[in-house]
Amino acid sequence: DTILAHIGRTHRYQDIVDSLSMLREVGMDNYSLDLISGLPGVSKDAWADTLKHALVITDGKGPPHLSTYDLQIESNTVF
């Protein structure tokens, strides 16, 4: 939650867990998780924890599709 708040996201980890639970309840098994790497102040250990959480919240199987995007801050972007 600290990382999500730091980058201005309004959702929290539990929101993701709840959303995935709802998807499973309605039988939707084709979804994607998108993660952003290279966030300022996020250590390699914290990034590894993020990847582990992606497995944990998907019952240890991993999501059907996982995308990772490297953060690129363009000039004049407020961050």
N, C-alpha and C positions, 0 to 999 in steps of 0.2 A: 504494500500500500504506500510505503514511503516513496518508492520510485514513481509510481503512478501519480501521486500528488505532486511530486517534484516537477514532472513534465506537464502538469496542468490537466491531467485526465480526470474526469468526474466520476468514472467508475472505479470500483475497488475489486480486489481479488475475489471476494465472496460473490460479487455480481457475476463474475465470469463462471464461477462454480455453479451458481444458480441457473444461469443461462444454459450451460451445458446439460444440466439436469433436466431442464424443460425440453431441450432438444431430444434427449433420450426418451423422455416420457411420451412424446408424440411420434417416436419412431424415426426421427430424422437422424441419419447417421453419416451424412455427407456434408461436412463443414470444414472450415479452415481456421486455424489460429495464426494470427499475424503478430510477430514480435519485432521489436526495434532494438538493434544492437548499437553499441558505440555511444550510449548516452553518457553525457558528462557526469563524472563522479561515481559511475557504476563499475565496481571492481570485477575482475574475472570470476571471482568466487560468487558474487551476486548474480552475474550473468549465468553461471553454471546452475545456481539455484533456480533461476527463472526457467531454464530448460527442464530441470527436474520437475518443477511444478507443472509444466505443460504435460508431462507424463502422468503425474499423480492425479490431476483433475480429469484425466481421460481414462480412468481406471487402469492405469499402467500400460495401456496399449498404444498410447500416443494418438494424436488426432489423425483423421484421414489425410489431412494436408496441413503442413506447417511451413509458413513462410517467414523468413527473417530478412529484415531490411536494415542496412547500415544507415545510421543517422547522418545526414548531410545538411549542415546549416549553411544556407546561402547568405551571401553578404546582405546586410541591412535587415536580416531576420531577427526579430525580438525573441530571445530565448532565455 
